[in-house]
Amino acid sequence: MRNRMRRVKLPGMRTALDAPVDGLDDRERVVVANVREHGWFGIHVREDAAGPGFSFTLGFWLNAGHPDLVLFSLRHEVAQEVFWDLFRKAKRGERLPVGRRIEGVFGGRPAYAFRVAGRHYEDFLGWSRWFYRGDDFPCLQIVWPDRDGRFPWEEGFDTDFLDDQPDLSERGWAQEIVG
C-alpha cells in the first residue's frame, strides 16, 4: 500500500486534485499522482530565446502551508534537491524568511527568498496556475549568489551571471531586502 501524502487543505481551496481523473490528460494525471504521493511536483523549463531555464514547484502551499518556489538557471537535479530539502523543512514548520539572507540553502552557500509578484505568474507559473485553479497561491523566488557569494544587487556581482535570474519581485530585489 502506498504512503499517501496527507493534504493540509486550506478552507475553500480547490485544486487539480479535486478534478475527476478521467477529465485529465496524461501529463496532468502524472502531476496529480506525484502531488498525491510526494506532496509536491517540480516543473523544469529549458532555457530558450526568451530567457534562462527555470524550475518551480506546485503543492508546497497545499501540503505544507509554505509558498511554492521558483529558481532559475540551475540543473534539474540541483533544483530537485533544493526543493526536496526545503519541502522537508516546510513540513517540519520551518519557513523561509522573505527578504533576508538565508544560510545553507545551496549546501554551504547562502540565498535569498523574495515574493513573486502576481504579474509574473502567467509567464512563469503556468502549471501552478492550472493546479491551483488560478493565481490564489503564494510563490517565492530563491535567488543564488555568484561564485564569490555576491548577489545580483551587490557591488562586484559577476556580470557573467546577470541574465541568469530575472527579478520577479514587486519592487526589485534590493528594495525587498529586510533589515
N, C-alpha and C positions, 0 to 999 in steps of 0.2 A: 504494500500500500504506500502510495506517495505521501510525503510530508508536505501538505499544502500550506501555503503562507496564509496566516490569519490576517484579514483585512481590518484596518482601523478606519472604517468608513466614516467620513465626516457627514453630518446631517444634510440631507438633500443632495449629496454629491452622486451624480450618475456618471458612469464611465463605460468604456467599451466592454468591461466585464459584465455589464448588465444586458448587453445585446444578445439576441439569440445566435447561437453558434452557426446555424445554417444561413444566417444573414451576413456572415463574414467571408471574405475571400481567403485564400491560402496564407498570404503574408499576415493578414490581420489575425488569423487563428494562431499563428506562431507567436505573435506578440502577446496575445491574450494568454496563451498557455504558459509562456515564460513568466509573465507577471503573476499568474496564479501559483506557479511552482516556486519562483525565486523571490517574488515581491517587487521586482522591477525589471526593466528591459533597457538595454543600451542600443542606440541607433548611431551608426557611424556613416558619415557622409564624406566622400572623397573630395580632395582638392580639385578645383576646376578653374576655368577662366574667370568665374565670378568671385573666387576667393579661396582661402585656405580650407583644408579639410577640418571637420569638427565632429565631436561626439556629444550626445546628450542622453539623458535618462528620461524614463517615464515610469511612474509607480512609486517613487520616493514619497511624494505628497500623500498618496492614498494609503500606503502601507507603513510609513514611518513617521508621518506628520512632519516631514522635512521637505523644504523646497527641492524640486528636481534640479539637475545640474547640467551645465554645458561647458565644454572646454574645447580649445582649438589647437590644431597643428601637432597633435600627439598621435603616435601609432595606436591603432585599435587596441592592441594588447595592453599598452600602458594605460590608456583611458579606462579600460575594463577593470584593471587592478585598482586604480584610484577610485573608481565608482564603487567597487565591491567594498573597499576599506571604509569609505565614507558611509555606505549604506549600513554596514555592520555597526558603525559608531552611532548613526542616527537611530537605529533600532534600540540601542542602549540609552538613548536620550541625549546623546551629545549633538550639539548644533554648531554649525559653522558660524563664527562671528562675522557679521557683514561689515565690510569696510575696514577690517583690522587685519594686520599681519598674522598669518597662521603658520606655525612651525610644523614641519614634518609631513605635509600633505603629499609631497613627491619624495618619499624616502626622507632624506635629511634636508631637503630643500623647502623653502617657505612658499607660501601662496597667499592670495587674497581672494575673497568671495564678494561679489557685487550683485545686487539685484538686477535682473534683466528687465529692461523697460518693455512694456507691453507692445510698443510699436515694432519690436523685433521678433515677436512670436511667429508671425506669419512667415517670415523669411527663414527662420532658423529652427522652429519647433513644430513643424507640421504634424508629425506623428503624435507628439504630446497633445496637440490641439484636438486631433482625432480621438485619442484615448480619453481625454478629459471632457470631450464634447464641447469644446470652446476654449476660451482663454482664462477661465477662472481657476488658475493654479499658479503658485509662485515658482520662480526658477532663479537660480544663482549661476553666474558665470565665475568659473575658477580661473584665475589669472596666474601664470607662472613667470618666474624671473629669467633673465639671461644667464649665461654660464658663470658670470661674476656675482650673481644674486641681486642684480638690479631689475627693477620693474619698469615697464614702458613709460611711465610718467616721471621716472627719476633721471637725474642728470647722469650721463655716462652709459645709459642703456645701449646695448649693442644694436645699432640700426639695421643689421642684417635680419633681425627678428621683428622689426617694426610692423610689417604687414601680416604677421602670423597670428595675431589675436585682435580682431576688431573689437572695439569698445561697444558693448551692448547696454551699458548703464544709461540711466536717465540724463545725468548732468556731466558725465565724463568721470573716469576713474579718480583722478586727482581730487575732484570735488566731492567724491563719495567717501573718501577716507575719513574714518572716525578717530579722533584723538591725535 
